[in-house]
Amino acid sequence: MIPLSGPDIGEREKELVLEVLQSGHLGLGPKAVEFERMMAAYAGTKYAISCNSGTSGLHMLVRAMGISDGDEVITTPFSFVASSNCVLFERAKPVFVDIDEATYNMDVSQIEAKITERTKAILPVHVFGQPANMTEIRRIADKYNLRIIEDSCEAIGAKWKGKSAGSLGDAGVFAFYPNKQLTTGEGGIVVTDDEELANLCFSLRNQGRGENGLWLDHVRLGYNYRMDELSAALGVAQMERVDEILSRRAKVADLYFEKLREVPGIILPQSVADADVSWFVYVIRFAEHLNRDEIMVSLSKEGIGCRPYFTPIHLQPFYKEQFGFQEGDFPVTEHVAKGTLAIPFFTNMTEAQVDGVVEALKRHVL
C-alpha cells in the first residue's frame, strides 16, 4: 500500500501533547495562545484566532463581515465544498466564476461581470496550495468596495509576490486536517490585521462571549468553534519545523516532476511567476483520450491511494437542487474535474514510493 496522504508526527508532537495531558488544562489554555502567536508571526499578520476547523474559520469571517440574507459572495466552483457552504450558513449566496485551466484558480477576468448590487465579498481559494492572482482580486475589490476572504486552507507557506497567503485579503483562514501540510488533527486558524474582525472572531468562536472575557457573559450569538489544547500542542510542534516540512514536501513534488514530465497523456501542475506554491496535494490531469475513472480504479486495486480532486461544487446534488445548476454552467471547471487525480503525496514519502506510483501510472497510460 502507498497511501494517498499521511501526517508527519514526531517525538516533539508527542512530548507537547503529553505535557498538556499532564497539565490538566485541556481547553482555553496557553498552548492555543502560543500557537496563535506563532501563526500570526508566520503569516505576517497582527492577529490569529485558532478554531476547530478551517470551515469554522471561514464561517466566522462571513458572519463577522455582516454578510447575510440575500448577499452574494463571488467564489470558485472548483474547491472543497466548505468554501461555499460557509456562505450558505448565513443564508447568503455563493456566485461562481469559472477557473483558469492552467492554475485551477478563479479566472479573475470573469469576476467583474458577476458583481451586482448584492455582492459583498470575493472569496478566492488557493487551490492545492497554488496562490490565486491576488493583485487583480485586490484591484477589483478596492474598485467595488468589496471584502476579501482568503481561503488559504490548503496554502500555508504559499506566497503571492513574496507576501504570505492569508495576509493578502481582509482576512484569511488556514486548516490543519491530517492531510494538510501541517496538522492539528482537526483545526483551523483565522489571520488578519483587522482588529474589529479579530475581536468578533475571538467572540464568535466562544459562544459570543464579550470582549471583557467574563465567564458566562455572552453579548452576541456565537458558536463552540474553539481549538482544544491537545490540538494546539500539535500545532506548536508542527510550527517549530514548518520550513523543514514544506521543504520536504517540495522535494517530493520535484521527484514527481522529474519522473512524470516526459510521460505522454499526463498533465502536471503548473505555476506562475508571481506565485510560490505550498504543496498540499499532488494533482495530475489526464489527457482527454484517457479515462481517469478507469485508471483510478486500477491504481486503487494495486494499493495506490488516489482520489478525484475536485468534484465541482455546482454539480453536488445539494447545489443542483438548491440553485438549479447543471452540466455546462462552468465548462472549464467541468473539463478539468473530469481528468484530475490526486496521487500519493505526503511529507515522509520516499523516492521508492514515488517510483512505485510512477511505474503504475506508466502501465496505464503508455
Residue frames relative to the residue before (quaternion, step in Angstrom):
aa qw qx qy qz dx dy dz
M 1.0000 0.0000 0.0000 0.0000 0.00 0.00 0.00
I 0.0586 -0.7266 0.6823 0.0561 3.52 -1.11 0.81
P 0.2935 -0.8042 0.4841 0.1812 3.61 -0.23 1.22
L 0.6157 -0.5473 0.4197 0.3811 3.54 -1.26 0.41
S 0.7928 -0.0850 0.0941 0.5962 3.57 0.95 -0.87
G 0.0233 0.7957 -0.6053 -0.0017 3.55 -1.29 0.09
P 0.4735 -0.6876 0.4693 0.2876 3.60 -0.95 0.82
D 0.3364 -0.7081 0.5849 0.2082 3.53 -1.25 0.54
I 0.0792 0.8084 -0.5687 0.1295 3.57 -0.05 1.35
G 0.0748 -0.8266 0.5578 0.0026 3.56 -0.68 1.13
E 0.7712 -0.3632 0.2598 0.4537 3.54 -1.32 -0.21
R 0.6202 0.5486 -0.3541 0.4347 3.59 1.04 -0.69
E 0.6225 0.5279 -0.3431 0.4648 3.59 1.00 -0.77
K 0.6622 0.5040 -0.3032 0.4642 3.58 0.90 -0.91
E 0.6336 0.5500 -0.3219 0.4388 3.56 1.01 -0.86
L 0.7209 0.4449 -0.2621 0.4623 3.59 0.82 -0.98
V 0.6137 0.5234 -0.3540 0.4733 3.60 1.06 -0.63
L 0.6512 0.5017 -0.3126 0.4759 3.59 0.95 -0.84
E 0.6041 0.5581 -0.3464 0.4512 3.58 1.07 -0.73
V 0.6575 0.4945 -0.3033 0.4808 3.58 0.98 -0.85
L 0.6497 0.5217 -0.3227 0.4490 3.59 0.90 -0.89
Q 0.6923 0.4724 -0.2765 0.4701 3.55 0.95 -0.84
S 0.6175 0.5629 -0.3456 0.4271 3.59 1.17 -0.50
G 0.3449 -0.7481 0.4919 0.2818 3.57 1.14 -0.64
H 0.6113 0.5255 -0.3414 0.4834 3.58 1.30 0.07
L 0.0182 -0.8782 0.4763 -0.0402 3.58 0.15 1.30
G 0.7994 0.1789 -0.1069 0.5636 3.61 1.20 -0.23
L 0.8402 0.1296 -0.1205 0.5127 3.55 -1.22 0.66
G 0.4579 0.7061 -0.4167 0.3436 3.54 0.94 0.93
P 0.7856 -0.3921 0.2367 0.4160 3.54 -1.33 -0.14
K 0.6029 0.5732 -0.3795 0.4049 3.62 1.05 -0.56
A 0.6300 0.5169 -0.3426 0.4675 3.61 1.00 -0.72
V 0.6425 0.5159 -0.3178 0.4691 3.58 0.99 -0.81
E 0.6537 0.5079 -0.3093 0.4680 3.58 0.98 -0.84
F 0.6421 0.5172 -0.3157 0.4696 3.56 0.99 -0.85
E 0.6433 0.5198 -0.3186 0.4631 3.59 0.96 -0.83
R 0.6449 0.5197 -0.3225 0.4582 3.57 0.94 -0.86
M 0.6695 0.4994 -0.3010 0.4602 3.58 0.93 -0.88
M 0.6755 0.5014 -0.2955 0.4527 3.56 0.96 -0.86
A 0.6303 0.5205 -0.3392 0.4655 3.60 0.97 -0.77
A 0.6577 0.5046 -0.3081 0.4667 3.57 0.94 -0.87
Y 0.6710 0.5069 -0.3008 0.4498 3.58 0.94 -0.87
A 0.7149 0.4361 -0.2468 0.4876 3.59 0.96 -0.89
G 0.4115 -0.7207 0.4655 0.3074 3.57 1.20 -0.41
T 0.5301 0.6068 -0.4163 0.4213 3.57 1.10 0.73
K 0.5978 -0.5833 0.4160 0.3596 3.56 -1.27 0.36
Y 0.8170 0.1881 -0.0484 0.5430 3.57 0.99 -0.84
A 0.0105 -0.7456 0.6655 0.0325 3.53 -1.31 0.54
I 0.1110 -0.7957 0.5954 0.0065 3.56 -0.87 1.03
S 0.2636 -0.7878 0.5367 0.1478 3.57 -0.35 1.21
C 0.0020 -0.7823 0.6225 -0.0234 3.56 -1.19 0.62
N 0.6593 -0.5810 0.3346 0.3403 3.56 -1.27 0.18
S 0.8002 0.0107 -0.0529 0.5973 3.62 1.25 0.06
G 0.6142 -0.5259 0.4284 0.4034 3.54 -1.26 0.27
T 0.6014 0.5666 -0.3465 0.4441 3.56 1.08 -0.74
S 0.6470 0.5157 -0.3122 0.4669 3.58 0.97 -0.88
G 0.6458 0.5270 -0.3207 0.4500 3.56 0.98 -0.84
L 0.6556 0.5023 -0.3076 0.4725 3.58 0.95 -0.86
H 0.6510 0.5180 -0.3174 0.4551 3.57 0.94 -0.87
M 0.6486 0.5203 -0.3301 0.4468 3.59 0.89 -0.86
L 0.6677 0.4997 -0.3153 0.4528 3.59 0.94 -0.79
V 0.6111 0.5358 -0.3523 0.4641 3.58 1.00 -0.75
R 0.6971 0.4609 -0.2737 0.4762 3.57 0.88 -0.93
A 0.6604 0.5220 -0.3139 0.4391 3.59 0.91 -0.90
M 0.6830 0.4699 -0.2851 0.4811 3.59 1.14 -0.57
G 0.5104 -0.6855 0.3995 0.3316 3.57 1.27 0.08
I 0.3826 0.7041 -0.5011 0.3269 3.57 1.19 0.48
S 0.1324 0.8180 -0.5383 0.1535 3.58 -0.60 1.11
D 0.8803 -0.0980 0.0481 0.4616 3.53 -1.33 -0.45
G 0.8647 0.1185 -0.1065 0.4764 3.55 -0.77 1.09
D 0.5184 0.6202 -0.4314 0.4006 3.61 1.21 -0.16
E 0.2895 -0.7586 0.5624 0.1565 3.54 -1.24 0.45
V 0.1101 -0.7645 0.6337 0.0427 3.54 -1.14 0.80
I 0.3057 -0.7649 0.5430 0.1634 3.56 -0.70 1.10
T 0.1383 0.7910 -0.5765 0.1511 3.56 -0.76 1.08
T 0.5898 -0.5994 0.4338 0.3236 3.56 -1.33 -0.14
P 0.3989 -0.7072 0.5224 0.2604 3.60 -1.09 0.63
F 0.6547 0.4766 -0.3132 0.4961 3.59 1.28 -0.13
S 0.4714 0.6281 -0.4467 0.4286 3.54 0.21 1.35
F 0.5938 -0.4703 0.4748 0.4481 3.50 -1.36 -0.09
V 0.6160 -0.6368 0.3259 0.3300 3.55 -0.91 0.96
A 0.5342 0.6550 -0.4034 0.3505 3.62 1.14 -0.47
S 0.6365 0.5593 -0.3448 0.4041 3.60 1.03 -0.71
S 0.7025 0.3766 -0.2662 0.5421 3.58 1.26 -0.25
N 0.5942 0.5788 -0.3650 0.4227 3.58 1.04 -0.70
C 0.6201 0.5693 -0.3539 0.4076 3.60 0.99 -0.77
V 0.6267 0.5111 -0.3288 0.4877 3.57 1.18 -0.52
L 0.6632 0.5144 -0.3001 0.4533 3.57 0.97 -0.86
F 0.5577 0.6161 -0.3954 0.3912 3.60 1.09 -0.60
E 0.7495 0.3429 -0.1954 0.5315 3.60 1.13 -0.64
R 0.5389 -0.6740 0.3695 0.3446 3.56 1.29 0.53
A 0.4439 0.6255 -0.4875 0.4171 3.54 1.17 0.65
K 0.4397 -0.7101 0.4979 0.2335 3.58 -1.30 0.15
P 0.3231 -0.7094 0.5846 0.2248 3.60 -0.90 0.88
V 0.1378 -0.7703 0.6197 0.0596 3.57 -0.89 0.97
F 0.2480 -0.8258 0.4947 0.1090 3.55 -0.43 1.23
V 0.1026 -0.7129 0.6836 0.1181 3.49 -1.34 0.56
D 0.5581 -0.6212 0.4341 0.3379 3.55 -1.09 0.69
I 0.5021 -0.6843 0.4623 0.2567 3.54 -1.29 0.33
D 0.5245 -0.5719 0.5256 0.3486 3.49 -1.41 0.21
E 0.4643 -0.7282 0.4264 0.2689 3.59 -0.67 1.05
A 0.6537 0.5280 -0.3232 0.4351 3.59 1.10 -0.55
T 0.8070 0.2913 -0.1344 0.4959 3.60 0.82 -0.99
Y 0.3560 -0.7469 0.4689 0.3090 3.60 1.27 -0.47
N 0.5415 0.5871 -0.4154 0.4353 3.60 1.26 0.24
M 0.7345 -0.4006 0.3047 0.4552 3.56 -1.33 0.17
D 0.3841 -0.6747 0.5801 0.2466 3.54 -1.08 0.81
V 0.2978 -0.8158 0.4649 0.1721 3.56 -0.05 1.30
S 0.5784 0.5975 -0.3810 0.4041 3.60 1.17 -0.42
Q 0.6917 0.4779 -0.2756 0.4661 3.60 1.24 -0.34
I 0.4803 0.7156 -0.4243 0.2777 3.58 1.23 -0.26
E 0.6953 0.5115 -0.3110 0.3976 3.59 0.66 -1.05
A 0.6288 0.5510 -0.3393 0.4312 3.59 1.05 -0.68
K 0.6940 0.4729 -0.2683 0.4720 3.59 1.21 -0.45
I 0.5321 0.6400 -0.4090 0.3742 3.61 1.23 -0.10
T 0.0245 -0.7773 0.6284 -0.0169 3.55 -0.96 0.98
E 0.7046 -0.4348 0.3312 0.4525 3.57 -1.29 -0.07
R 0.6582 0.5053 -0.3096 0.4643 3.59 1.23 -0.31
T 0.5105 0.6675 -0.4180 0.3451 3.60 1.23 -0.29
K 0.1115 -0.8194 0.5617 0.0253 3.55 -0.82 1.04
A 0.8261 0.0318 0.0318 0.5617 3.58 1.08 -0.59
I 0.2730 -0.6821 0.6411 0.2216 3.50 -1.43 0.23
L 0.1068 -0.7937 0.5981 0.0319 3.56 -0.90 0.96
P 0.0652 -0.8093 0.5835 0.0199 3.60 0.04 1.25
V 0.2264 -0.7398 0.6179 0.1401 3.54 -1.22 0.62
H 0.3032 -0.7270 0.5867 0.1880 3.57 -0.85 0.97
V 0.1848 -0.8608 0.4661 0.0872 3.53 0.39 1.33
F 0.8548 0.0299 -0.0810 0.5117 3.55 -0.89 1.08
G 0.6664 -0.5030 0.3046 0.4584 3.62 1.20 0.41
Q 0.5279 0.6025 -0.4067 0.4391 3.58 1.34 0.24
P 0.3706 -0.7614 0.4736 0.2421 3.66 -0.39 1.10
A 0.4351 -0.6686 0.5422 0.2639 3.53 -1.08 0.79
N 0.6131 -0.5502 0.4181 0.3828 3.57 -1.28 0.29
M 0.1036 -0.8544 0.5080 0.0356 3.54 0.25 1.28
T 0.5308 0.6093 -0.4197 0.4133 3.61 1.16 -0.31
E 0.7181 0.4268 -0.2483 0.4904 3.55 0.83 -0.98
I 0.6283 0.5268 -0.3447 0.4571 3.59 1.00 -0.73
R 0.6466 0.5027 -0.3183 0.4774 3.60 0.99 -0.77
R 0.6263 0.5377 -0.3439 0.4476 3.60 0.96 -0.79
I 0.6812 0.4842 -0.2847 0.4695 3.56 0.89 -0.96
A 0.6511 0.5220 -0.3199 0.4486 3.58 0.91 -0.89
D 0.6642 0.4917 -0.3072 0.4719 3.59 0.94 -0.84
K 0.6388 0.5477 -0.3237 0.4327 3.59 0.98 -0.83
Y 0.7970 0.2894 -0.1280 0.5144 3.59 0.95 -0.91
N 0.4448 -0.7185 0.4346 0.3115 3.58 1.30 0.23
L 0.3616 0.7248 -0.4913 0.3203 3.56 0.85 1.07
R 0.4420 -0.6504 0.5431 0.2945 3.56 -1.22 0.51
I 0.2331 -0.7461 0.6050 0.1514 3.56 -1.29 0.45
I 0.0849 -0.7513 0.6541 0.0235 3.54 -0.87 1.09
E 0.2047 -0.7947 0.5614 0.1063 3.59 -0.51 1.16
D 0.1994 -0.7237 0.6472 0.1327 3.54 -0.82 1.00
S 0.0344 0.8068 -0.5810 0.1016 3.52 -0.12 1.41
C 0.2468 0.8275 -0.4805 0.1534 3.56 1.26 0.39
E 0.7427 0.3569 -0.2052 0.5282 3.58 1.17 -0.57
A 0.7203 0.5222 -0.1840 0.4179 3.56 1.28 -0.11
I 0.2374 0.7678 -0.5671 0.1802 3.62 0.98 0.59
G 0.7852 0.2818 -0.2308 0.5009 3.55 -0.81 1.03
A 0.5477 0.5935 -0.4086 0.4254 3.59 1.23 -0.20
K 0.1300 -0.7963 0.5878 0.0590 3.56 -1.19 0.58
W 0.1720 -0.7317 0.6476 0.1249 3.52 -1.27 0.60
K 0.8271 -0.1002 -0.0019 0.5530 3.55 -0.57 1.22
G 0.7483 -0.4431 0.2046 0.4492 3.54 0.95 0.96
K 0.6623 0.4767 -0.3082 0.4889 3.57 1.26 -0.07
S 0.5569 -0.6756 0.3803 0.2979 3.56 -0.90 0.99
A 0.5171 -0.5831 0.5312 0.3322 3.52 -1.14 0.74
G 0.7126 0.3968 -0.3289 0.4761 3.54 -1.03 0.84
S 0.7414 0.3713 -0.2109 0.5177 3.58 1.18 -0.53
L 0.5722 0.6511 -0.3398 0.3649 3.57 1.31 -0.01
G 0.7108 0.3731 -0.2477 0.5424 3.58 1.27 -0.26
D 0.7297 -0.3315 0.2959 0.5197 3.56 -1.16 -0.58
A 0.7677 -0.1164 0.0884 0.6239 3.55 1.15 -0.65
G 0.1572 -0.7814 0.5966 0.0934 3.55 -1.25 0.46
V 0.2500 -0.7565 0.5883 0.1382 3.54 -1.31 0.33
F 0.1304 -0.7446 0.6492 0.0837 3.54 -1.10 0.86
A 0.1886 -0.7752 0.5944 0.1014 3.56 -1.21 0.56
F 0.2256 -0.8100 0.5391 0.0479 3.54 -1.15 0.75
Y 0.1531 0.7778 -0.5783 0.1928 3.57 0.94 0.93
P 0.6786 -0.5458 0.2938 0.3941 3.65 -1.08 0.59
N 0.6882 0.4630 -0.3164 0.4603 3.64 1.08 -0.38
K 0.5167 0.6480 -0.4193 0.3706 3.60 1.26 -0.03
Q 0.7088 -0.4378 0.3272 0.4460 3.56 -1.32 0.19
L 0.7551 0.1133 -0.0579 0.6431 3.56 1.03 -0.90
T 0.1256 -0.8145 0.5613 0.0757 3.58 -1.04 0.63
T 0.1291 -0.7354 0.6557 0.1119 3.50 -1.29 0.57
G 0.6235 -0.4721 0.3221 0.5335 3.58 1.30 0.31
E 0.6763 -0.2159 0.1923 0.6775 3.50 0.54 -1.32
G 0.3932 0.7351 -0.4952 0.2447 3.59 -0.99 0.60
G 0.0367 -0.7763 0.6287 0.0272 3.51 -1.34 0.35
I 0.1330 -0.7815 0.6006 0.1042 3.54 -1.30 0.04
V 0.2913 -0.7212 0.6067 0.1639 3.53 -1.11 0.83
V 0.0607 -0.7795 0.6219 0.0433 3.58 -1.01 0.81
T 0.1505 0.7888 -0.5778 0.1459 3.57 -0.96 0.87
D 0.3776 -0.6774 0.5751 0.2603 3.53 -1.36 0.30
D 0.5691 0.6212 -0.3557 0.4046 3.56 1.33 -0.23
E 0.3685 -0.7687 0.4789 0.2097 3.59 -0.37 1.23
E 0.6483 0.5226 -0.3288 0.4455 3.60 0.97 -0.81
L 0.6519 0.4970 -0.3150 0.4783 3.58 0.93 -0.86
A 0.6433 0.5302 -0.3267 0.4454 3.58 0.93 -0.87
N 0.6794 0.4920 -0.2991 0.4548 3.59 0.83 -0.95
L 0.6429 0.5126 -0.3241 0.4678 3.58 1.01 -0.77
C 0.6684 0.4925 -0.3088 0.4640 3.59 0.95 -0.81
F 0.6011 0.5395 -0.3574 0.4689 3.60 1.03 -0.72
S 0.6841 0.4801 -0.2763 0.4746 3.57 1.01 -0.84
L 0.6863 0.5131 -0.2922 0.4246 3.57 0.81 -1.03
R 0.6622 0.5154 -0.3246 0.4365 3.60 0.97 -0.75
N 0.7624 0.3366 -0.1557 0.5303 3.58 1.21 -0.52
Q 0.7095 -0.5103 0.2573 0.4122 3.53 0.72 1.22
G 0.6488 -0.5604 0.3189 0.4040 3.59 1.10 0.66
R 0.2482 0.7894 -0.5262 0.1957 3.57 1.16 0.51
G 0.5428 -0.6609 0.4259 0.2953 3.55 -1.02 0.86
E 0.6697 -0.5285 0.3554 0.3819 3.53 -1.27 0.45
N 0.6112 0.5544 -0.3634 0.4324 3.60 1.17 -0.42
G 0.4209 -0.7671 0.4092 0.2588 3.56 1.34 -0.17
L 0.3819 0.7399 -0.4850 0.2673 3.58 1.21 0.18
W 0.5452 -0.6289 0.4521 0.3207 3.56 -1.03 0.84
L 0.8492 0.0808 -0.1133 0.5094 3.57 -0.94 0.99
D 0.5166 0.5816 -0.4481 0.4405 3.58 1.15 0.63
H 0.0535 0.8321 -0.5408 0.1110 3.57 -0.06 1.35
V 0.1648 -0.8437 0.5098 0.0326 3.54 -0.54 1.21
R 0.7839 0.1280 -0.0852 0.6015 3.59 1.27 -0.18
L 0.6146 -0.5107 0.4300 0.4201 3.55 -1.29 0.20
G 0.0573 0.8071 -0.5843 0.0624 3.56 -0.77 1.00
Y 0.4277 -0.6905 0.5380 0.2254 3.53 -1.34 -0.16
N 0.4220 -0.6252 0.5610 0.3409 3.54 -1.28 0.10
Y 0.1720 0.7936 -0.5520 0.1898 3.55 0.19 1.34
R 0.3365 0.7825 -0.4758 0.2194 3.59 1.19 0.35
M 0.3760 -0.6631 0.5931 0.2591 3.53 -1.31 0.47
D 0.3797 -0.7253 0.5245 0.2338 3.59 -0.86 0.93
E 0.6613 -0.5527 0.3524 0.3647 3.56 -1.24 0.46
L 0.6064 0.5500 -0.3651 0.4432 3.61 1.08 -0.61
S 0.6539 0.4958 -0.3058 0.4828 3.57 0.99 -0.83
A 0.6523 0.5190 -0.3147 0.4540 3.56 0.96 -0.88
A 0.6169 0.5451 -0.3456 0.4504 3.58 1.06 -0.71
L 0.6166 0.5183 -0.3341 0.4894 3.56 1.03 -0.78
G 0.6590 0.5311 -0.3064 0.4356 3.56 0.94 -0.92
V 0.6349 0.5251 -0.3270 0.4628 3.58 0.96 -0.83
A 0.6756 0.4921 -0.2962 0.4622 3.58 0.86 -0.95
Q 0.6630 0.4975 -0.3100 0.4657 3.58 0.96 -0.82
M 0.6607 0.5085 -0.3111 0.4562 3.58 0.98 -0.79
E 0.5769 0.5910 -0.3782 0.4182 3.59 1.12 -0.52
R 0.7952 0.2016 -0.1168 0.5598 3.59 1.16 -0.51
V 0.1764 0.8321 -0.5086 0.1332 3.56 1.15 0.65
D 0.6603 0.5099 -0.3269 0.4440 3.60 0.89 -0.83
E 0.6335 0.5266 -0.3230 0.4658 3.58 1.02 -0.80
I 0.6603 0.5165 -0.3059 0.4513 3.57 0.89 -0.94
L 0.6923 0.4724 -0.2863 0.4645 3.59 0.82 -0.97
S 0.6323 0.5336 -0.3307 0.4539 3.58 1.05 -0.72
R 0.6633 0.4972 -0.3101 0.4655 3.58 0.95 -0.82
R 0.6395 0.5115 -0.3286 0.4705 3.57 1.03 -0.72
A 0.6284 0.5319 -0.3329 0.4598 3.57 1.04 -0.75
K 0.6331 0.5294 -0.3298 0.4584 3.59 1.07 -0.70
V 0.6224 0.5141 -0.3405 0.4822 3.59 1.06 -0.70
A 0.6380 0.5182 -0.3237 0.4687 3.58 0.98 -0.84
D 0.6389 0.5268 -0.3244 0.4573 3.60 0.99 -0.81
L 0.6242 0.5344 -0.3410 0.4565 3.59 1.02 -0.74
Y 0.6504 0.5060 -0.3150 0.4708 3.58 0.94 -0.86
F 0.6330 0.5297 -0.3362 0.4535 3.59 0.93 -0.86
E 0.6762 0.5136 -0.2895 0.4418 3.54 0.86 -1.01
K 0.7727 0.4012 -0.1931 0.4524 3.56 0.84 -0.99
L 0.7466 0.3967 -0.2213 0.4860 3.62 1.19 -0.41
R 0.5167 0.7061 -0.4057 0.2642 3.58 1.18 -0.41
E 0.7262 0.4011 -0.2439 0.5023 3.60 1.15 -0.51
V 0.5084 0.6477 -0.4317 0.3682 3.61 1.23 0.08
P 0.3618 -0.7545 0.4982 0.2270 3.62 -0.49 1.10
G 0.7704 0.3605 -0.2718 0.4502 3.54 -1.11 0.73
I 0.6913 0.4091 -0.2772 0.5272 3.60 1.27 -0.13
I 0.1938 -0.7747 0.5977 0.0710 3.54 -0.77 1.16
L 0.2665 -0.8023 0.5206 0.1199 3.56 -0.60 1.17
P 0.6486 -0.5081 0.3784 0.4219 3.61 -1.21 0.38
Q 0.1961 -0.7770 0.5907 0.0944 3.54 -1.10 0.80
S 0.1451 -0.7718 0.6108 0.1010 3.56 -1.17 0.54
V 0.3675 -0.7102 0.5526 0.2349 3.56 -1.30 0.22
A 0.7124 -0.5131 0.2823 0.3867 3.54 -1.23 0.54
D 0.7252 0.4573 -0.2548 0.4473 3.60 0.96 -0.81
A 0.6835 0.5180 -0.2625 0.4423 3.59 1.27 -0.25
D 0.1549 -0.7234 0.6636 0.1108 3.52 -1.15 0.79
V 0.2914 -0.7993 0.5073 0.1376 3.56 -0.42 1.27
S 0.1797 -0.7129 0.6618 0.1467 3.54 -1.23 0.63
W 0.3466 -0.8033 0.4481 0.1834 3.56 -0.46 1.19
F 0.1390 -0.7910 0.5954 0.0220 3.54 -0.39 1.35
V 0.7659 -0.0714 0.0806 0.6338 3.55 0.81 -1.05
Y 0.3197 -0.7007 0.5844 0.2554 3.55 -1.27 0.19
V 0.0319 -0.8271 0.5579 -0.0607 3.53 -0.32 1.34
I 0.1347 -0.7683 0.6228 0.0601 3.53 -0.77 1.10
R 0.2181 -0.7536 0.5986 0.1618 3.55 -1.29 0.24
F 0.3428 -0.7499 0.5350 0.1842 3.55 -0.95 0.91
A 0.5450 -0.5989 0.4820 0.3347 3.53 -1.15 0.70
E 0.6912 -0.5401 0.3006 0.3745 3.55 -1.18 0.61
H 0.6573 0.5270 -0.3317 0.4245 3.62 1.03 -0.62
L 0.6589 0.4748 -0.3060 0.4967 3.60 1.27 -0.18
N 0.3580 -0.7329 0.5431 0.1993 3.56 -1.08 0.81
R 0.3650 -0.7674 0.4895 0.1956 3.57 -0.27 1.30
D 0.6846 0.5101 -0.3028 0.4236 3.58 0.82 -0.97
E 0.6494 0.5045 -0.3212 0.4698 3.59 0.98 -0.77
I 0.6505 0.5038 -0.3152 0.4729 3.57 0.96 -0.84
M 0.6327 0.5437 -0.3255 0.4451 3.59 0.98 -0.85
V 0.6580 0.5011 -0.3099 0.4689 3.59 0.91 -0.88
S 0.6678 0.5053 -0.3044 0.4540 3.58 0.92 -0.88
L 0.6469 0.5131 -0.3186 0.4655 3.58 0.96 -0.84
S 0.6453 0.5261 -0.3196 0.4524 3.56 0.97 -0.86
K 0.6460 0.5205 -0.3193 0.4580 3.59 0.99 -0.78
E 0.6756 0.4715 -0.2812 0.4921 3.56 1.20 -0.56
G 0.5773 -0.6236 0.3639 0.3814 3.58 1.27 0.08
I 0.5350 0.6041 -0.4097 0.4254 3.56 1.22 0.42
G 0.3706 -0.7555 0.4989 0.2072 3.56 -0.53 1.18
C 0.1878 0.7662 -0.5971 0.1453 3.58 -0.94 0.87
R 0.0507 -0.7912 0.6094 -0.0078 3.55 -1.17 0.66
P 0.4826 -0.6242 0.5100 0.3425 3.59 -1.16 0.50
Y 0.0057 -0.7930 0.6072 -0.0503 3.59 -0.77 1.07
F 0.6559 -0.4810 -0.5779 0.0665 1.67 -0.89 2.37
T 0.4616 -0.5590 0.5730 0.3823 3.52 -1.36 0.06
P 0.5049 -0.6763 0.4216 0.3314 3.64 -0.65 0.98
I 0.5230 -0.6550 0.4468 0.3125 3.55 -0.94 0.91
H 0.6790 0.5166 -0.3159 0.4150 3.59 0.87 -0.87
L 0.6934 0.4328 -0.2850 0.5007 3.61 1.22 -0.25
Q 0.4040 0.6672 -0.5033 0.3718 3.59 1.24 0.30
P 0.6193 -0.5995 0.3418 0.3744 3.64 -0.89 0.86
F 0.6647 0.5088 -0.3226 0.4418 3.59 0.88 -0.88
Y 0.6835 0.4826 -0.2959 0.4608 3.61 0.91 -0.85
K 0.6224 0.5226 -0.3466 0.4684 3.58 1.03 -0.67
E 0.6747 0.4909 -0.2890 0.4695 3.55 0.98 -0.87
Q 0.7083 0.4850 -0.2630 0.4402 3.58 0.91 -0.94
F 0.8352 0.2249 -0.0672 0.4974 3.57 0.88 -0.97
G 0.4862 -0.6953 0.4228 0.3185 3.58 1.23 -0.08
F 0.3026 0.7574 -0.5264 0.2401 3.59 1.12 0.47
Q 0.0197 -0.7911 0.6112 0.0093 3.54 -1.19 0.56
E 0.6736 -0.4734 0.3615 0.4375 3.54 -1.27 0.26
G 0.7192 0.3976 -0.3280 0.4659 3.51 -1.00 0.93
D 0.5314 0.6491 -0.4114 0.3564 3.59 1.21 -0.32
F 0.7876 0.0814 -0.0257 0.6102 3.60 1.03 -0.79
P 0.1839 -0.8739 0.4376 0.1051 3.56 0.47 1.27
V 0.6513 0.5059 -0.3462 0.4473 3.61 0.93 -0.73
T 0.6252 0.5327 -0.3277 0.4668 3.57 0.97 -0.85
E 0.6886 0.4869 -0.2824 0.4571 3.56 0.85 -0.97
H 0.6398 0.5241 -0.3223 0.4606 3.58 1.00 -0.82
V 0.6685 0.4947 -0.2954 0.4702 3.57 0.90 -0.95
A 0.6885 0.5224 -0.2898 0.4111 3.58 0.81 -1.06
K 0.6196 0.5563 -0.3516 0.4277 3.61 1.09 -0.55
G 0.7761 0.3725 -0.1867 0.4733 3.57 1.14 -0.50
T 0.5921 0.6211 -0.3675 0.3586 3.61 1.19 -0.31
L 0.0099 0.7800 -0.6247 0.0341 3.52 -1.14 0.76
A 0.2896 -0.7202 0.6059 0.1740 3.56 -0.91 0.98
I 0.1464 -0.7866 0.5972 0.0572 3.55 -0.80 1.05
P 0.7330 -0.4409 0.2525 0.4523 3.63 -1.16 0.40
F 0.1731 0.7716 -0.5865 0.1750 3.54 -0.86 1.04
F 0.2898 0.7368 -0.5691 0.2220 3.57 -0.66 1.11
T 0.7254 -0.4945 0.2746 0.3922 3.54 -1.25 0.55
N 0.7789 0.3546 -0.1770 0.4861 3.60 0.86 -0.95
M 0.3311 0.7627 -0.4990 0.2441 3.57 1.19 0.35
T 0.3266 -0.7611 0.5347 0.1678 3.57 -0.92 0.97
E 0.6218 -0.5304 0.4068 0.4081 3.55 -1.24 0.33
A 0.6020 0.5525 -0.3617 0.4490 3.60 1.07 -0.63
Q 0.6510 0.4951 -0.3189 0.4790 3.59 1.00 -0.74
V 0.6141 0.5279 -0.3418 0.4768 3.59 1.03 -0.76
D 0.6505 0.5160 -0.3153 0.4595 3.58 0.92 -0.89
G 0.6375 0.5347 -0.3308 0.4453 3.58 1.01 -0.78
V 0.6561 0.4944 -0.3048 0.4819 3.57 1.00 -0.81
V 0.6653 0.5172 -0.3053 0.4435 3.56 0.89 -0.95
E 0.6664 0.4973 -0.3114 0.4599 3.59 0.89 -0.87
A 0.6380 0.5176 -0.3266 0.4672 3.57 1.01 -0.76
L 0.6405 0.5150 -0.3243 0.4685 3.59 0.97 -0.81
K 0.6523 0.5251 -0.3231 0.4409 3.57 0.89 -0.89
R 0.6288 0.5483 -0.3430 0.4317 3.58 0.99 -0.76
H 0.7450 0.4225 -0.2222 0.4660 3.56 1.08 -0.69
V 0.7478 0.3855 -0.2336 0.4874 3.60 1.14 -0.32
L 0.6870 0.4787 -0.2951 0.4602 3.61 1.16 -0.43
